[in-house]
Amino acid sequence: MAEIIEDFLVKRDKGYYCPYGDFYIDPLYPVNHAVVSHAHADHASPGHKHIYCTAATAAFMQVRYAKQALASYQCFEFKVDFHLNGVDLVFIPAGHILGSAQIFMTYKGVRYLYTGDYKLQADPTCEPIEMVEADVLITETTFANPEVKHPNPETEILKLDVASNIMLGCYSLGKAQRLTALLNTYLPEKEVLVHHSMLAFHKIYDRYGNFPLRYELYNRKQMKGPEQNKVYLIPPLTFNSYRRAKNVLRVFASGWARLQASNDISLYLSDHVDWEDILVFIEQVKPRAIWTLHGDGRQLHQYLADSLEIRDIIEQTYSPDFC
C-alpha cells in the first residue's frame, strides 16, 4: 500500500497548495496555476495565469470577473483526466451548485479527494454528487456538528405557501436558482421575480443546466400589483437594506440559524452537507485518512479519532511572489 504524503496539499496564505504538482486549489490571490472547484467567490478569484475548472464554473467566473482573460480558462468535462506536473486530476460532480466539482488527485499511487463544497440532497439544478473511493479525504466541515440536521427542501419551500408577496433573500449564485426550481415545482402558482444582479447567473443555468427555470426580471410595478403570489429573490446586501419594506413577508434562505432572526418565516435551505451526510459520505469514500478544512472540524475529529487518522490540513507560512 502506497504511503500517504502528509504535505501533499497544504494551506498557505494564497490558498491550498500542492507542492508536488505546483498548483493551488481555490486560491484567494493570483497564482500561476489555479484549480477551481466552483464559482462562489470564496473559492473562485480573478487574476490567475491558468485556471482549470468546469465549463459552467468558467461561465460564472466570466460574469463576475470580466477582465480575466478568456485564454486563462482551461475547461474540462467531469470524469476526464488532465495532468499538472506529474499529478493526475479528475473533476467529479459535487452537487453543490451547477458545475461544482470535487477534485480527485492521484500521485504515486495514492488517491486524494478534495471535496470543495458539496451536498447530498437532491437538487435538479446541478449535477448530482458522485461518490469515489480515496485514500485521503480532504473535506469541508461547514456544518460538521451533530446538532445540525438540514430539513427536507420540499417541506421548507411549502412554508412559502401563503397569501402574501414575499421578499426572499438568498445568494445570487446557486441558492437563487435552486429556490427558483423549488418554487416552480412545489408552488407553481407563485410568480418568481429575480433581482437584476441574479439574471446573468439564471441565464447560465438556462444554458448549462437540465432543469428549465421559470422566472422574470423584477420590476417595481409587478410587486405593487394586487396579486399576492409573487416571490422577489434578492441578494443579501439588498435584503438587509430593505429592512422597512412594506406589504411583503421577509424571508432569508440559509442553513444558518443566525440568518433566520427577525424574519417573518424561517427557511432553512443549505447547499452543504450536514452531520449525517458527512458520515454517509465518509462511509462511501472509505478513506484511510481525513484532512479537514473550511469550518470547525473538532467534533468530527473527536467522533472519528478511534477509527481513522483525522486532522486539520497542515498550514504553511510561505508567500513567494506569484508562485
N, C-alpha and C positions, 0 to 999 in steps of 0.2 A: 504494500500500500504506500503510495507516494506521500511524502511528508508535506504538511501544510506550511506555507511560508507566512510567518506571523506578520510581516510587514508588507504583504502583497498589496494591500490597499491601506493607506494611512490618511489621517486628517491633517491637512495643512491650512495655512491662512487663506489660500485661494480656493480650497475645496478638497475633495477626496482624490488622492494622487496614487497612481500605480507606477512605482519606480521601475518595475520590470518591463513595462510597455511604454513608459514615458508619456502617459496621458492622464488627464483628470476626468473624474466623473462629476457632473453637475457643479462645475466651478462657479464661484461668485464673481471672479475677476478675470480679465483677459489672460488666456493661455494659448499655447501653440495648438494643442490637441484636446478638444473638449467632447467627451461622450455624454450626451444629454438624455436623461431618462424620460422627461416630459416637459411640457412648456409652461408650467407655473413659474412665476418669476423667482421664487426661492430655489429653483433648480436650473432654470434656463436664463442665462445672462448674455449680453452682447459683447462684441469686441474680440472674439476668438479668431485665430487664423484658420483653423479647420474645425468644423462642427459635424459630429456623427450622430444621427438621430433618425427617427422615422419621418416619412413624408408629411404626416399631419402635424407633427411637432415642428418641423421646419416652417410649415404654412402659418402656424400660430406665432412663431417667433418673428416671421417676416412682418406680421401685422404690428407686433409690439416694438420691433427693432428694425425699422425701415432702412436705417443707414447701414445695417450689416450687409456686407457684400453677398450677393446670391451665390457666388462661386465658393463661399466658405462652407456651404452645406453639402454634406455627402450623405444621402438618404439611403436607408436600407429597409427592405421588407422584413417582417417578422420571420424568424427562424432561418435567415440567410446569413451564412458565416462571413465575417470580414476579419481582418488581421491588423494589429498595430504592434510593430516591433517585437514579434515573437509571441504575442498574446492573441489567442483566438477569441473572438467575441460574437455573440448572437443576441439579438433582441427577442424577448419573449413577452407576450401581452401581459400587462399588469392590472388591467381592469379599473384603473384609477380615473382617467379621462381618455378621450379619443387620442390614439397614438401613443399612449403611455406604455413604457417598456420596463421590464426587468432586464438587467444586463448580466448575461451569463458569460463568464470568462473561464477559459481553460489555459493553464500554464504548467508545463512539466508534469502533466498527468493529474493535476488537482483542479477540481471544478469549484469556482467561486461564483455565488449568485448574489448580486446587488439588487434588492427589490425596488429601489425607489419608493414612491408612494404607491400603495396597492389596496385593492378591496376585493372581497369575495362575493359581496351582494350582487345580485343581478342588476344590470344596467344596459338597456338596449342601445344607448347612445355611444357606447365604446366597445372595443374588442374585449370579450370575456377573458379573465385571467386564466393562464395555463400553468400547470404545476410541472416542474422538472426537479429531478434529484440533484443534489450538490453536496460537496464535501464541506464547504463553508457557506453558511447563510449570513448575509450582511443585510439586516432588516431594520426598517424604521420601527420606532416604538411610540408613535404619537399617542395612541390610546392603550398602551400596554399596562392596563390596570384592571384587576379582577372585578372591580365595581362597574366597569363600563360595558354596557351591552347596547349596541345600536338597535333601535326598534325597526320593525318592518316598514319599508318605504311606503307601501300601499296604505297601511294604517295611518301613517303620518300625513300623507298628502290628502287623505279624506278629511282631516281636520279643517281643510280649507273649503269644505262643502257648506258654506254659509251664504246667506243673502246679504252680501256686502261686497264692495270693492276692496281689494287687498293690495297693500304696498309691501312687496316681498323682497327683502334684502338678501343678496347672495353674491358669491364670487362670480365674476364675469365669464370665466373660462372653466368649463366642466360642470360646475354646480348649476349655472343658469340653463344650460342645455338639458341636463338631467331633469331639472324641475319642469321645463317645458314639455318633455316627453311624459313625465308622470301626470301632469295636468291634462295633456292631450288624451292620455289613456284612461285615467280614472275619473276625471271631471271634464269630459269633452265639451260641456256647455260653457265652460269658462273661456273667456277671451284672453289670450296671453299677449301682453304688450311688453316689448323689451326696450330698455334704455339704449340710446344711440351707441354707447361705448361697448355694448354686447353684440351689436348687429354683425360686425365682421366675423366674430367667432361663431355665431349661429350659421353664417353662410359657409364657413369652412366645414362645419358639421354637415350641412346640406351636401357639400361636395364629396367629403370623405366617409361620412357615416352611412349606416344602413337603415336608419330609422328616420322616416320623414317627419319633420317638426312643423307644427302649425303655430305661427306667431305673426305679429305685426309690429312695426316700429311705433313706439309710443308717440302720441300727440296729445296736447293738453285738452282738446275738445272731447276726446274719447272718454277720459276719466271724469269729465264733468257732465256726461250724458246721464239720462235717467236710469239706464240699465245698471243692475248691481251684480254683474257677473264677470267683472274684469280683474285680472291679476297683473300688476305692473312690476316687472322684475328690474331691480335697480342695484348698482354696486354698493359696497359697504360705506364709502365716503358720502355718497348721495343719500343713502338711508339715514346716516347719522345727522346729516344736515337738514333732513325733513322732519325734525322732531315735532313740529307743530302742524303737520299735515292733518287736514280735517276730512271727515266723511270717508275715511278708509280705516281698515284694520291694519295694524303694524305687525309684521311677521319677519323673522330672520331665520334662514335655513342654515343650520350648523350642527355639528356633533358636540360642540362645547356648550355646557350649561350656562356659563357666564354670558354668552351672547343671546340667551333667551330672556334675560332680565328686562323688565319694563315693557315687554311686548304684549300684544293682545292675545296672541296664540303662540304656543311653543311649537317649533318644528325641528325635530331632531333628525337631521339627514346628513350623514357623513360619507365621505369618499375614501375613508381609510378603514383598515381592519380594526375590529375591537379585540378584546382579550381572547374570546373563544375562537375567533377566526385566526388569530396569530397562532394559537396552539394547533388548530387544524392544519394550517399551512406548514408548520414545522414538522408535523407528523408525515405530511406528504413529501416534503423535500428530503427528509431523512439525513440531516447534516451531521457531520462529526463534530463541528464547532459552529458557534454562533457569535457574530460580532454585531453589536447594536449601535444605532445612531438615530438622529432626528427624534429626540424625545428623551424621556426618563425611562431607562431600561432596568432600573434597580429591582422592581418587583418581578420582572421576568427572570432576571439573574437568580434571585432567591428561589423562585419556583423550579428552575431547571438545574440548579447548581449540582445536585446529586446525580444527574443523569447525563449531562452534557458539559463540554467546555464552553463557557459563555462569558463574554466580557464586552466592554465598550471598545469601539475601534481605537487603535493606537493613534495618539496625537503626536505630530512632529512640528517643532517650531523651525520653519525653513521657508524663506521667501525670496529666491533669486528673481531677477527681473525676467518677466515673460517666459518663465520656464515651461 
